[in-house]
């Protein structure tokens, strides 16, 4: 199964690689930004590959 989802973050057109705690699809770049600048931790994200 192949999931080709676009990142849910505003103005981001990258392909999603993770699912966040709100079940939104997120790319690696946006995930890193959320961890570094926001209140998220890496444990809040799950790889899409783990869902398949």
N, C-alpha and C positions, 0 to 999 in steps of 0.2 A: 504494500500500500504506500502511495506517495502523497504526501500532503504538501501542496504548494500554496501556502498562505502568506499574505503580505503582513508586515509588521503593523500592529494596531496604533502605534504612536503617530501623532499628528505630524505631517510633513515628512514621514519616513517611507521610503519606497523599497526598503530592503526586504528580502525573503525572511520570514520568521523561522527561528531555530528553537525557540523556547516558548513555554506557556507560563504566564505569571500567576500569582495567587488569585487574581480575579478572572482567570481562565481566558485572558487575552493572549493572542499570539504576539511574540516579541522577538526582534532580531538581537544578535549578539551585541551590537554596538549600543542599542538602547538599554539592554539589560545591564551592561557595564556602567553606563551613565547612571541608571537608577541605583545601583549598588554604591557607587562612589559619591553621588550627589544627593541621593534620596535616603529614605529610611529602609529600603529593601536590603535583603541579604541574598547570597547565592542560593540558600535553601528555599527561598520563595519562588524559584524558577525550576521548571522541569523540562528537560530536553524533549522535543517532539519525538525524537527517535525512541525514547523510553515508552511513549504512548502506543507505538505501533506493535 
